[in-house]
Structure formats: C-alpha cells, structure tokens
C-alpha cells in the first residue's frame, strides 16, 4: 500500500493557506515531465476529489495524489521548510535518483 507522509510544519501551512482562501480540501500534488532531469512537482489546491486520486491525511491536513503520480511519489514525506528568506514545500522522496543542479527537476 502506498504511503505519503505529512510533517507537522507542512500540515500547518496547508491548513493556514486553506483558511486564508476560505475553501479547499487539501493540497493536490502531481508530477509532470520537465527540466533537465525528468520530472518536477506540481502543486495546486484540491477543491474537490478526482476519481483517480488517493487521499493521505496526517496532522489534520490532506494531500491528494493521482494514480499516475503515486508510483513516483510513494514513500514521500511532504515538509514545509524555512531556508533563509525562502519558505517552501519540500518533498523528501526516496525514489529520486538524481536532481538537477538548480533543484527544479528530478529523475526516478
């Protein structure tokens, strides 16, 4: 069975953004072919559920992932980090074999 983890920091940020928007079920995570290494992460709000999606819930927040992306993302931990002046969702994906130098894309 596939597993996606959500850290406390990521859950807090997901819920904060949804509260600010005033609607939404959670964070939708997908991957698309992109960049020099193969794939990049795509984030969106999940305002509804799709028939081919799987929902993962932890710390009161939900992440939705479609069937096609689930193989690539299985075992990933979704985190939210502060690095200097930058704040962003970080994906600790055990399936990643290589990343491009700028960190925008990855291969599995």
N, C-alpha and C positions, 0 to 999 in steps of 0.2 A: 504494500500500500504506500502510495506517495506521501511525502511529508514536506511541509513548508513551515518553518518557524518564524515567529514574530517576536522581536525583542520588546521589552517594556518601553524603550525610547521610541521605537517605530510605532507601537500601538498608541502611545500618547500623541504623536504627531498626526497619525491617521485620523484619530478622533478629533483633534483640535481643528484640522482642516475641514473635516466634515461638519463640525459645529459652526465654523465660520461661513461655510457655504449654505448651511441651513437644510441640507438634504444629502442623501447618499447612503449606500450600504457598506462601502468599504473602498479599498484600493484594488484596482484591476492591474495586474502585472502580465505583460506579454513580452515576447521577443520577436525581433524582425531581423532579416538578413541586412547587415550594414557594416560599414567601416572596413578596415584593413584586416581584421581578424575573423570576421564571420557574422556575429550577432551583436545586437545591442538591446538593452532593456527598454520597454515602452510602458509608461505609467499613465493611468487615467483613473477617473472616478468611476466606481460601479454604482450607477443609479438604479440598475435592475440586474437580474441574473440572466445569463445566457444558457441555453440548453446544454452546451458542450463545456461548461465551466465546473470547476471544483472550488469549494469554499474552504478556507482554512481560518480558524478563529483561535486567537490567543490573547490574553490580557485585555479582553473586551473589544478587540479590533478584528476586522475581517479582511482577508486578501483573497481575491478571485483570480483563478488561473485557468485558461482554456486547455483542452486536451492536447493540442499540438505543442504548446509551450511546457506542459507538465514534465515531459521526459527530460528536457533541458534544465528545468528548474528544480527537479526532485531533490530534496535534501537541503535546499537553500534556506538560509536564515536572512530575513529582511530586518535590517537595522536602520537607525537614523542617527547620524553622527555629526558632530561639530568639529571641523578641522580648520583652525584659524578663523577666518571670517566666513568660511563656507559651511553651509548646512545642507545635508542631502541624504536621500535614502541610499544605503549601501547594501549590496547583495553578496553575502558570503556563500558562494555557490561552489560546492565540492566537485562539480562536474567540469569546471573551467580548466582547460589545459594550457591556455595561453591568452594573454591580453595584449592589446596594442599599447604602444608607449604612452599615449595620451589618456588611456583608461576608458575610452568611449566604446570599444567593442571587445569581444572575446570569442574564443573558439572552444568547442567541446570535443 
